[in-house]
Amino acid sequence: MREPDQPEVDMREFQPGETAVRRDVFRRKVWSAHALRVVEDTTEALVLGCRPGAESLAPTTWIESLLTGDETARLRALSNLADGNWQLGHWTWRDTVHLQWVPPDSWFSVNAFFDTAGHGQLTYWYVNFQHPMRRTPIGFDTFDLLLDLVVVPDLSRWDWKDEDEYAHGRRLGVVSEADHRAVEKAREEVIAMIEGGVGPFAAERGLGKWRYEPHWPDPQLPTGVLDLG
């Protein structure tokens, strides 16, 4: 979904191995930026990979929460988001390898998380509800809508995550009523995909057995990553 004051951009195709940056943008300000490697770019989805060492920018309150386990920092992060008052810090991705499947015009992405130890087995699927991506010259922009769905590898069970945070985001106006209506439809779409074992969840698609290319260097953020044009 394109905000009225955002210009159209060149919808160029990214090549495998290129760096593409996912930015979460709220009210014309970057909330986070993550450097990823392009796995493939097709009409079905933009598929991107990440491993420990990838560079990112994230709210300092989120970083504090992650490092300390302090849940009050998460609450401050959401309040800061609603107020438009946050600071970004540098963060290097760690602990997991993951794959993002981002379809055009959809209010969600599907992520596959893999253990970095042993044989890199799929540990869980993670569905992130978000604004439809808007492509940019360096990657794409979206906005995380706080609600997530965690799915076991064999698709036999799933659990909703951060529903309280999502409800609080609605109260604060971070998640609009239009966003909420779109998320409700996206929930149904995602559950149907899981139950049918289709799309990124299809066994023949092979996303659950993906491996990060070992020769790819860790992706770095480009200069001017905070410039929205």
Summary of the structure (lengths in Angstrom):
residues: 229
radius of gyration: 16.9
end to end distance: 17.1
largest distance: 47.8
contacts: 655
relative contact order: 0.19
helix: 27%
strand: 34%
